[in-house]
Amino acid sequence: MKEITVKELYTLDETIAKDLFEGVTYPWEVLPKISAFILKLGATLPADEYEKIGDDVWIARSANVFPSAYIHGPAIIGKNAEVRHCAFIRGNAIVGEGAVVGNSTELKNVVLFNKVQVPHYNYVGDSILGYKAHMGAGSITSNVKSDKKLVVVKTPEGNIETGIKKFGAMLGDEVEVGCGSVLNPGTVVGAHSNIYPLSSVRGVVPAGSIYKKQGEVVEKYGI
């Protein structure tokens, strides 16, 4: 399904991880590769722009990381990013330039493109968030199925087997997720779409849409 490919979902010039997506059709294909990619990229980052903390955490000197935040490597925190009070970065995380990781937000095995905002009590695991994507307060990605089976992406054109057990959500550029929403395993939200607050989302939400509830998705005008 063309609409959920890397090319359609993301502006690759808006991430330091651009090369991670080279030769990839669907974005979830990079999830098992994030850790090794960070270790390789981190070793090339200029020391005058990034400070290396411990063995495998690189933090841009222009980033604002609160003293109470916890960052476990491998991780890269981009230029002018903000990692706020009690944020918990569990490793395998790329936080883009100008991104915000907020109070008590937890990240694990993720790529946040530039200017992503996950600012209030979010859990983002095994997920890719595109340029300027925003998750409202308390919204989370659920990254493991209750039956622990491999995640399947359900599309209008048929199911896509991912072969992955842990897979949260793929959010395209400028997606807005309302407060308190749950993005179920294998969710893909097309660029410029909005998710109503308190939604339970699964499957594919087309680009340029407003997701009101399951079965009620309307076209978004004026984009």
C-alpha positions, 0 to 999 in steps of 0.5 A: 500500500503506497500510502504507508510507505516511508516515502509517503509518510516522512520528510527524510531531510527532517531527521539525522537518521535519514540513512537508516531508511535507505532501501526500506519500503515500510518504516517499521522495517527499521525498528530492529536496526535502530540500536546499531544505527545509533552506535555507528552514527554517534561515533561520527558526530562532531565533538564540538556539537555533541557531548558523549556521555558514558559509552553510547549517549550523545547529547547536542550541546545546544540541547536542554536536558533537565537534571532529573531526566534519565537517558540510557544508551544508545541514544542521540539527543539532537540540537535544540531538543528539550528533555524535561523533568523525569523523562525516561529514555530507555535506549535505542532512541533518536530525539530530533532537532527541536523535539520535546520529550516531556514530563514523565514521558518514556521512550524506547526504540524510537525515532523522533523526527525534528520538532516532534512533541511528546510533552506530557505523560506519553509512552512511545515504544517501537515507533517512528514519529514524523516531522512535527508530529505531536502526541497530546497529554497521556496519549500512548503507543501500545507496542505488544499485542495482548496475545503476544503474536506478531503484529499485522498491519491491517490495510484496506488492501489486505493485511501486511505481515511484519514479522515483528512482535513489538511494534507501536505506531508509525505517525506521518509528518504533522500528525496530531494525536488527541489527549488520552488516545491509545495507538494499538500495535501496528497503527499507521497514521498518514501525514497531516491527519488528526486523531480525536482525543480518547480514541482507540486507533488500529490499522491505517488512518489515511493521510489528510484525515480526521479520525473520530472513532473506529469506522468514522474517519473523514477527509480533512479539508484545507491542508 
